Amino acid sequence: MPRSSPSLDRATPDRIAESALSLVDEAGPEALTFRALAARLGISLASLQRRCTDLAGLLDLCTDHLAARLPDVEPGTAWATATEARFTALYRLLSAHPGLVALRGARPWLGPHLLARLVEPQLADSLTAGMTPEEAITAYRRMYLLTLGSASFVDHRDPEATRTVTRTALASLDPAGYPALTGNVAAILPALTDHEVYHGALRQLIHAADPAREATGKDPL
């Protein structure tokens, strides 16, 4: 029988992803190096590189590991309800791991779990509900970009730090040149980290695209 490698046994895809995510969450995106990750896993650098040849492969592994946590929505669920469930779950995942979002940047996220748990069922539900393919992909892209952007530009794990940075920046402005910004700090700061800003915008997009409303000309009950 072939002998198993203890290093490769410790370097399963799930263990690599969990360790990489922990490293980024604890120390920030700049902390994620192959050397640091190999040390955390207790394996050699070569063993890790046999599993993930480069940073792009490692990031793909991490993001698809997260996507496996997205919900399987019950078949027959109303389109608007299913859509909100899928995208709010994605928002929660991304908001919980801002370092990973920063590292991925503009890289496409097309792993098998994301495709199977979000993209395919969302498009299929939209088509079944009566959308054209063009309408279905447009609605999907609008909600996906809203979700990605809302999670990307604020570290929701440390809202006070976000507000402090913005408060300092606004305090440096000349009120004569920026009266709207400097005169409304008390309203601006809470909105930066209010999750309801995202949820409200998502519901507006869902409401506008809901095939049930389009078919009857009325809001669905």
N, C-alpha and C positions, 0 to 999 in steps of 0.2 A: 504494500500500500504506500502511496506517496505520503511523505511526511508533511504535516501542516507547518506553516510558518507562524510562530507566535506574533511576530510583528504584523503580518498581514491579517491575522485573526483580530488584532486590536485595531486595525485600520479598515474596519468595515465602512461602507459609505455613510451609514447612519452615525457612527461614532465620529467620523471625520467631520461631518456637517455639524453635529452637536458641539464638538469641541471648538470648531472654527467660530460658530455663532457665539459661544460663551466668551471666547477670546475678544471678539469684536465688541460685544456688549459691555464687557468689563473694562477694556482698555482703549477702545476706539478703533476706527478702521485702519489707522496706521500701524496698529499692533499685529495685524494679520500678515505674517510671513510664513513661508514653508518651514523655516528653521524653528520658529516659535511654536508652530502647530505640531511639528514632529516631537518637540520636547514635551509638550502637554500630553500628547498621546503615548509617550514613552516608546517611540519607534524611531528608526533611522530616517534620515532625510530621503534616502533612496527608496525606502519602503513607501513613504508617503507619495513620492513622485511617481511610483508605479501605479498608484490609485488615481492621482490627479496630476497630469503632466504640467499644468501651468495654472496661473491665478484664475484665468477665465473658466477653466474646468472646475476649479474649486468653488468659484462663485455660483456656477450652474448647479453644482451639487447641493450647495447650501440653500439656494432659493427653491429648488424643487423639493428638498426635504421639508421646507416650510409649507409649500403648496399641498403636501400630503395631508395637512391639517385642515384644509378647506372643507366645508361641509358637503355632503351628498344631499341635495335637496330632494325631498319626496316627489316622485312623479305626480303630475296632476295639480301641483301647487300653482296658485294664481301667478301669472307672469310677474306682476309688480312685486308680490311678496317674495318670490324666488329670486328675483333680480336684486332686491335690497339685501336679502340674506347673503348672497354670494359676495357682493361688493363690500358690504360692511365687514364681513369676515376677512377679506383681503386687506382692508384698511387696518384692522386690528393687528394682523400679522406684520404688515409693513411698519406700522407705528411702533411696534414693540422692538424692532430691530433697525433703527435709523442708520447705524454704521454700515450694515449690509447694503441698504438702499443707496448710501453714498458711494460705496465701492462699485456697485453695479453701474451707476451712472446711466447712460443712455443705452446700455446693452439690452437687447431683446430678451424677454423672459419666455422661453418656449419649451420648457421642460415637460415631460410626459404627465406629471401630476397636475400642473397648471392647466394644460390642455384638456385633460380628462375631467377635472373638477370645476373649471371655470369657463374656459373658452368654448369648448364643444357643447356642453349642456346649455350655456347661455344663448349661443347662436341657435341651437336646435329649438329651444323654447320660443325664441323670438320668431323663427320661421313657422313653427306650429301655431303660434298665436296670430299669424296673418301678415307678418312683415315681409317685405321683399328682401332678398339677400343684401341689397345695398342699404336698406333701412336698418337691417339687423346689425351689420358690421359698423355702421355709423353710430348707432346707439351704444354698442359695446365700446367703441373707441372713446366716445365722450365720457362714459362712466369710468373706464379704465384710466384715462388720463387725469380725470378729476381725482380719482383715488390715489394714483401714484404721486401727483403733485401735492396733494394735501398731506400725504405722509412724508414727503421728501424734504420739504422746506422748513420743518419745525421738528425739534427733538421733543416729542410728546412725553418722554420719560422724565424730562427735567423742564417743566413749563416755566418755573420761576427764573431759570437761567436765560431762557428765551426772552422773557419779558424784560429782564434786567439789561440785556444787550440792546434791545430795541429802545428802552427808556433812555439809556445813555446816548444812543445815536440821535434820538429826537431832541434831547436836551442840548445838543451841540448846534442845532439849527437856529438860524436867525428867524424869530417870529414874524418879522416884517416880510420875509421872502417865502415863508412856509406857514401861513396862518392856519390852514386846515389841519396840518399835521401837528403843529405845536399846541394848537388850541383844543385838541380833542384826544389828548394822550389817555385820559381816563377811559375813553371808549375804545381806543385802538388796542391797548395792551391786552385786555381780556379776550378780545376776538382772535388774537394770534394763536391762542392755545385752546380755544373752545371747540370741542369735538362736534358740537351741534352745527358749526359752520359747514363742516363737511356733510353731516347727515342731512341737513336742510337742503344743501345744493344737490345731493344725490337724489333726494325725493323729488325735487323739482325736475331733474332730468328724467326720472322714471315716469312722473306724471305726464310730462310732455310727450314721451314716446309710447306710453301704454296703449297697446292695440285695442284694449277694451274701451277706452275712451274714444279712440279714433273711430271705432266701428259704430258706436251709438251716438256720438256727439255729446255724451254725458260723462261725468265722472263716475268710475266704477264704485259700487257700494262697498 
